[in-house]
């Protein structure tokens, strides 16, 4: 039986050869190309070896979803290249998304030379001018915004979340640089993607590289939203389908404001990542060179420098979009400081920082000869019927739990609104006993019980308050007594 089968196969091949010479060529095969929606095969094609797969149009077959393209892997990261020869069975993955109405209100948040972004102050303020126009149809969610941009302006789009209790905004559903379509066109880089504090490109800033007036179109597909790493906060929302398209519609319709930029240190321990501009964190600028000297930094602390922008004509300030990070360190400084983003010094000590705004280089040296003045901390003010002046009963002493934190033995009493206080660093044995003063610029947490707009801490609500200061960060903590 085996013999008969063996002789029969060539005969069949001979018959086949008479019909098609290609049929028995072992190098001439076909491959199955499968087109998938998720894990479901929605179409297949037979493709000859070495030929290309057809760019199959699923619109007539799949009518209940929007089709956004074919990809080479299930994560939909890279579009499939239909010019590639097919040499084996192949799966091509479709980007399909069901329609879902987007009821969110999108707005721009950022910082820069234009009035809209300066006012935004990175999302601290949202007016009707910051919100995108809803131009959605029955089958598409489309939001547009036209705005001026100057070179260096940075921004993202977000859904503002308002907290009525604190009267502040937070960000939800960020749409940053990772959603921008074609940041470079015709060889011109119109936008940079990256920077800011985003954890990935989806939440990174968009930086304008060409001045002009632009129209942005955000197309959203809420059915594709997910939380990055299953984190619940809304700003960790991502979407592989949403797109941010743009068009330069002309020149800017406004003139860039004249501003000055101030850099200040912020870090995990030194400011609790709060924006604290004071004598211990703020750089001093002279002819484009920014310096901060004699700062004590712990090796375990993580820090960087952020910026604050002041408009010359009005004096209004807003958070800037420039940062000084480890990537700005000079080669010599890398012997003392490590890190590409946030920085860490290699050992505890006092340090000097010098930043050249033109070269973008940060030089760090140890303040070897600096000897800090010794003094004690006293709460001072006109609260509770007293006048300003040093009182031994208001001397702050080390906490039993943390010797770095000094506290008052008893709470202070604020008798009326507008009473004020600060903390004096005082040594009676010196010719100038008032060595330093710590006021509102050293309070990291705002509260409706006190006002931080002036040099002193001004109380709004009478009551009893516990006061403490951290001698490393100089952060003042004020806690109402229940």
Beta strands, then each sheet from edge to edge (+ up, - down):
strand 1: 30-37
strand 2: 40-48
strand 3: 65-71
strand 4: 90-98
strand 5: 107-111
strand 6: 133-134
strand 7: 141-149
strand 8: 154-163
strand 9: 168-175
strand 10: 184-185
strand 11: 188-189
strand 12: 191-193
strand 13: 206-208
strand 14: 212-220
strand 15: 226-227
strand 16: 237-238
strand 17: 243-250
strand 18: 259-267
strand 19: 284-286
strand 20: 289-297
strand 21: 303-311
strand 22: 317-319
strand 23: 337-338
strand 24: 344-345
strand 25: 349-356
strand 26: 361-366
strand 27: 376-381
strand 28: 397-398
strand 29: 405-407
strand 30: 412-414
strand 31: 420-426
strand 32: 434-438
strand 33: 450-451
strand 34: 457-459
strand 35: 463-470
strand 36: 476-480
sheet 1: 2+ 1- 4- 3+
sheet 2: 5+ 8- 9+
sheet 3: 5+ 8- 13+ 12-
sheet 4: 6+ 7- 14+ 17-
sheet 5: 10+ 11-
sheet 6: 15+ 16-
sheet 7: 18+ 21- 22+
sheet 8: 19+ 20- 25+ 26-
sheet 9: 23+ 24-
sheet 10: 27+ 31- 32+
sheet 11: 27+ 31- 34+ 33-
sheet 12: 28+ 29- 35+ 30-
sheet 13: 28+ 29- 35+ 36-
end
